[in-house]
Amino acid sequence: MFVLGGGGSRGACSVGVLKALLEAGIKPDGLVGCSSGAFNAVALAARPSLETIDQLARVWRTIRSRDLFDRNPLRMAYRYVRSRNSFFDSRYLRTLAAMNLPATFEQLTLPCAVIATNLTRARKEIFTTGSVPDAVAASSAIPGIFNPYRIGDEEFVDGAVAENLGLTEAIQLGATEIVAIDNSTSNPLRPPNHTLTGILAQSIQIMLAQRTLEEYQRYANTIRITLLVPNVEFGTAGTDFSQVDRLIDEAYVRTRAFLENGGIDGKGQLESGIHYMLPPRRRDLMSLAQ
């Protein structure tokens, strides 16, 4: 089973990783997605093929920061005064999903779970049936940036608030082997950004990376997990969609290098463990294999 993490625009990294995996004949039998990873997971669950990956790449490359984040000061002020909790409208997330994904989970080819955070009930919410656009928008509504996404009488925010990756959900769905992609990064090779937003962003990334590591350690001795981390030092802000081409292409190159240099064993299985994929010019990868 594939488990796809988010990271806003860094979710584009997953597209490059998925392309390399599918080219190597490694395909999912089910998917779990969180935040922008929910969009990728549903697309692949609808049709698990390289054609889908190419289509995903085209969609990611058409997204512009100005589409998601209209930074006109007057419009931002108006939205904040109106909502009291955000500067941007989460309804755009639903529109993006509705334009590019099936309408319902029942139309998907593979089982798929989308993780969101139920703000009203203060709990994690798992979507496996019903409206795909609603589930993806609920999973992707970053608190403080997008207003909470409303479904009925309940409001939802980004799934990463409750669960950064989704290994627990994959195991509950019956996974016996997991391939997980984590796009979070604490930017260890770059000096910290000492602006207010820079410190907040860096702190969140450290928190998410630590949570992923703890989740991996909880299950690594009971199930075969391959955790791929293609985004070690990119340093791209999750709201910056100007680097999507680079993220997709570089993640693809790094994943291919991993697969061609011992990432797949003689039985055609991925090497289990945590694999931090660094630029080939420095080293192909740094792994913490079991």
C-alpha positions as CSV (number, residue, x, y, z in Angstrom):
1,M,0.0,0.0,0.0
2,F,1.2,3.5,-0.8
3,V,1.0,6.2,1.9
4,L,1.4,9.8,0.5
5,G,2.2,12.7,2.8
6,G,1.4,16.3,1.9
7,G,3.4,19.5,2.4
8,G,1.5,21.9,0.2
9,S,3.4,22.6,-3.0
10,R,6.0,20.0,-1.8
11,G,3.4,17.4,-2.6
12,A,4.7,17.7,-6.2
13,C,7.7,15.7,-5.0
14,S,5.5,12.6,-4.7
15,V,4.7,12.8,-8.4
16,G,8.3,12.4,-9.3
17,V,8.7,9.5,-6.8
18,L,5.6,7.8,-8.0
19,K,6.7,8.0,-11.6
20,A,10.0,6.2,-10.8
21,L,8.2,3.6,-8.7
22,L,5.7,2.7,-11.4
23,E,8.4,2.6,-14.1
24,A,10.2,0.0,-11.9
25,G,7.0,-2.0,-11.8
26,I,6.1,-1.1,-8.2
27,K,2.4,-0.4,-8.0
28,P,0.0,0.0,-5.1
29,D,-2.9,-2.2,-4.1
30,G,-4.4,0.7,-2.0
31,L,-3.6,4.2,-1.0
32,V,-3.8,6.6,1.9
33,G,-3.3,10.3,1.4
34,C,-3.1,13.4,3.7
35,S,-3.3,17.1,2.7
36,S,-1.9,17.6,-0.8
37,G,-1.0,13.9,-0.7
38,A,-4.8,13.2,-0.7
39,F,-5.1,14.7,-4.2
40,N,-2.2,12.5,-5.4
41,A,-3.6,9.4,-3.7
42,V,-7.1,9.7,-5.1
43,A,-5.8,10.3,-8.7
44,L,-3.6,7.2,-8.5
45,A,-6.4,5.1,-6.9
46,A,-8.7,6.1,-9.8
47,R,-6.3,4.7,-12.4
48,P,-2.9,3.3,-11.2
49,S,-0.8,3.9,-14.3
50,L,2.0,6.0,-15.7
51,E,-0.6,7.9,-17.8
52,T,-2.1,9.1,-14.5
53,I,1.3,10.2,-13.2
54,D,1.8,12.2,-16.4
55,Q,-1.6,13.8,-16.0
56,L,-0.9,14.6,-12.3
57,A,2.4,16.3,-13.3
58,R,0.5,18.4,-15.8
59,V,-2.1,19.4,-13.2
60,W,0.6,20.3,-10.7
61,R,2.4,22.4,-13.3
62,T,-0.7,24.4,-14.0
63,I,-1.2,25.5,-10.4
64,R,0.0,28.9,-9.6
65,S,0.5,30.5,-6.2
66,R,-1.7,33.4,-7.3
67,D,-4.6,30.9,-7.9
68,L,-4.5,29.5,-4.4
69,F,-3.2,32.6,-2.7
70,D,-4.6,35.9,-4.0
71,R,-2.4,38.3,-2.1
72,N,-4.2,41.4,-3.0
73,P,-4.1,43.3,0.4
74,L,-7.7,44.5,0.1
75,R,-9.1,41.1,-0.8
76,M,-7.0,39.4,2.0
77,A,-8.3,42.0,4.5
78,Y,-11.9,41.4,3.4
79,R,-11.6,37.7,3.6
80,Y,-10.0,37.9,7.1
81,V,-12.7,40.3,8.4
82,R,-15.4,38.1,6.9
83,S,-14.0,34.7,8.2
84,R,-12.0,35.9,11.3
85,N,-9.7,32.9,10.8
86,S,-8.0,32.9,7.4
87,F,-6.9,34.9,4.4
88,F,-7.8,32.5,1.6
89,D,-10.8,30.5,0.6
90,S,-10.8,26.7,0.9
91,R,-13.5,26.4,-1.7
92,Y,-10.8,26.7,-4.4
93,L,-9.3,23.4,-3.1
94,R,-12.6,21.7,-3.8
95,T,-12.9,23.2,-7.3
96,L,-9.4,22.0,-8.1
97,A,-10.3,18.5,-6.9
98,A,-13.7,18.5,-8.7
99,M,-12.0,19.4,-12.0
100,N,-9.4,16.7,-11.9
101,L,-10.6,13.8,-9.8
102,P,-13.6,11.4,-9.8
103,A,-16.7,12.6,-8.0
104,T,-16.9,9.7,-5.4
105,F,-14.8,7.1,-3.8
106,E,-17.0,4.5,-5.2
107,Q,-15.7,5.3,-8.7
108,L,-12.1,4.5,-7.7
109,T,-10.3,1.4,-8.9
110,L,-8.3,0.9,-5.7
111,P,-9.2,1.3,-2.0
112,C,-8.3,4.8,-0.9
113,A,-8.5,6.6,2.5
114,V,-8.1,10.4,2.9
115,I,-7.1,11.8,6.3
116,A,-8.6,15.1,7.6
117,T,-8.9,16.8,10.9
118,N,-12.4,17.3,12.2
119,L,-12.2,20.7,13.9
120,T,-15.8,20.5,15.3
121,R,-15.3,17.2,17.0
122,A,-11.6,17.6,17.7
123,R,-10.6,14.3,16.2
124,K,-9.0,12.7,13.1
125,E,-11.4,11.9,10.3
126,I,-10.9,9.2,7.7
127,F,-12.9,9.5,4.4
128,T,-13.3,6.3,2.4
129,T,-16.8,6.9,0.9
130,G,-18.8,9.7,-0.5
131,S,-17.6,12.9,-2.1
132,V,-14.0,13.0,-3.2
133,P,-13.8,16.8,-3.8
134,D,-15.1,17.4,-0.3
135,A,-12.7,14.9,1.3
136,V,-9.7,16.4,-0.5
137,A,-10.7,20.0,0.3
138,A,-11.2,19.0,4.0
139,S,-7.8,17.3,4.1
140,S,-6.0,20.2,2.5
141,A,-7.4,23.3,4.3
142,I,-4.2,24.5,6.1
143,P,-5.2,26.3,9.3
144,G,-4.7,30.0,9.4
145,I,-4.2,30.1,5.6
146,F,-7.5,28.6,4.3
147,N,-10.7,28.8,6.2
148,P,-11.9,25.5,7.6
149,Y,-13.8,23.5,5.0
150,R,-17.4,22.9,6.0
151,I,-19.3,19.6,5.3
152,G,-22.8,19.7,6.8
153,D,-22.6,21.1,10.3
154,E,-18.9,20.2,10.8
155,E,-15.7,22.0,9.9
156,F,-12.4,20.4,8.8
157,V,-8.8,21.4,8.5
158,D,-5.6,19.9,7.1
159,G,-5.1,16.2,8.0
160,A,-1.5,16.8,9.0
161,V,-2.8,18.5,12.2
162,A,-3.9,15.0,13.4
163,E,-1.7,12.7,11.3
164,N,1.2,13.7,9.1
165,L,1.6,10.5,7.1
166,G,-1.0,7.8,7.7
167,L,0.9,4.5,8.5
168,T,-1.7,3.7,11.2
169,E,-4.6,4.0,8.7
170,A,-2.8,1.8,6.1
171,I,-2.3,-0.9,8.7
172,Q,-5.9,-0.7,9.7
173,L,-6.9,-1.1,6.1
174,G,-5.0,-4.4,6.0
175,A,-1.6,-3.3,4.5
176,T,1.1,-5.9,4.9
177,E,3.8,-3.8,3.1
178,I,3.9,0.0,3.0
179,V,5.7,2.4,0.7
180,A,5.4,5.9,2.3
181,I,6.5,9.2,0.9
182,D,7.2,12.0,3.3
183,N,7.7,15.5,1.8
184,S,8.4,17.3,5.1
185,T,11.8,18.8,5.6
186,S,13.5,20.7,8.4
187,N,16.0,22.1,5.9
188,P,19.1,20.9,7.8
189,L,21.5,22.1,5.1
190,R,20.2,25.7,5.1
191,P,20.5,28.4,7.8
192,P,17.1,29.0,9.5
193,N,15.0,31.9,8.3
194,H,14.6,34.2,11.3
195,T,11.5,36.0,10.1
196,L,8.3,35.3,12.0
197,T,6.8,33.2,9.2
198,G,10.2,31.5,8.6
199,I,10.5,30.4,12.2
200,L,6.9,29.2,12.3
201,A,7.4,27.2,9.0
202,Q,10.6,25.7,10.2
203,S,9.1,24.8,13.5
204,I,6.2,23.0,11.9
205,Q,8.4,21.1,9.6
206,I,10.6,19.9,12.5
207,M,7.4,18.8,14.3
208,L,6.0,16.9,11.3
209,A,9.3,15.2,10.6
210,Q,9.6,14.1,14.2
211,R,6.0,12.8,14.2
212,T,6.7,10.8,11.1
213,L,9.8,9.3,12.6
214,E,7.9,8.3,15.7
215,E,5.1,6.8,13.7
216,Y,7.6,4.8,11.6
217,Q,9.4,3.5,14.8
218,R,6.1,2.4,16.2
219,Y,5.4,0.0,13.4
220,A,8.8,-0.8,11.8
221,N,9.3,-4.1,13.7
222,T,5.8,-5.4,12.9
223,I,5.4,-4.6,9.2
224,R,7.7,-4.0,6.2
225,I,7.9,-0.2,5.6
226,T,9.8,1.7,3.0
227,L,9.8,5.4,3.9
228,L,11.1,7.6,1.1
229,V,12.1,11.2,1.9
230,P,12.9,13.0,-1.4
231,N,12.8,16.5,0.0
232,V,15.7,16.7,2.5
233,E,17.1,20.1,1.7
234,F,15.0,21.7,-1.1
235,G,13.9,24.4,1.3
236,T,10.8,25.2,-0.7
237,A,7.9,26.9,1.1
238,G,4.7,24.9,1.0
239,T,2.9,27.9,-0.5
240,D,5.4,28.4,-3.3
241,F,4.2,26.7,-6.5
242,S,6.9,28.3,-8.7
243,Q,9.3,25.4,-8.1
244,V,6.9,22.5,-9.0
245,D,8.9,21.5,-12.1
246,R,12.1,21.3,-10.1
247,L,10.4,19.3,-7.3
248,I,8.9,16.7,-9.7
249,D,12.1,16.3,-11.8
250,E,14.5,16.2,-8.9
251,A,12.4,13.8,-6.9
252,Y,12.2,11.5,-9.9
253,V,16.0,11.6,-10.5
254,R,16.7,10.8,-6.8
255,T,14.2,8.0,-6.7
256,R,15.6,6.4,-9.9
257,A,19.1,6.6,-8.4
258,F,17.9,4.9,-5.2
259,L,16.1,2.1,-7.2
260,E,19.2,1.6,-9.4
261,N,21.7,1.5,-6.6
262,G,20.3,-1.2,-4.2
263,G,16.8,0.1,-3.6
264,I,15.3,-3.1,-4.9
265,D,16.4,-6.5,-3.7
266,G,16.7,-9.7,-5.8
267,K,13.1,-10.5,-5.1
268,G,11.9,-7.3,-6.6
269,Q,11.0,-5.8,-3.2
270,L,11.9,-2.3,-2.1
271,E,14.6,-2.1,0.6
272,S,12.8,-1.4,3.9
273,G,13.9,1.4,6.2
274,I,14.1,5.2,6.0
275,H,15.7,6.5,2.8
276,Y,16.8,10.2,2.7
277,M,17.5,10.8,-0.9
278,L,20.2,13.4,-1.4
279,P,21.4,15.0,-4.7
280,P,23.4,12.5,-6.8
281,R,26.3,15.1,-7.1
282,R,26.9,14.7,-3.4
283,R,25.8,11.1,-2.8
284,D,22.9,9.0,-4.1
285,L,21.1,8.5,-0.8
286,M,21.5,8.2,2.9
287,S,19.5,5.3,4.3
288,L,18.6,4.0,7.7
289,A,17.6,0.5,6.6
290,Q,16.4,-2.0,9.1
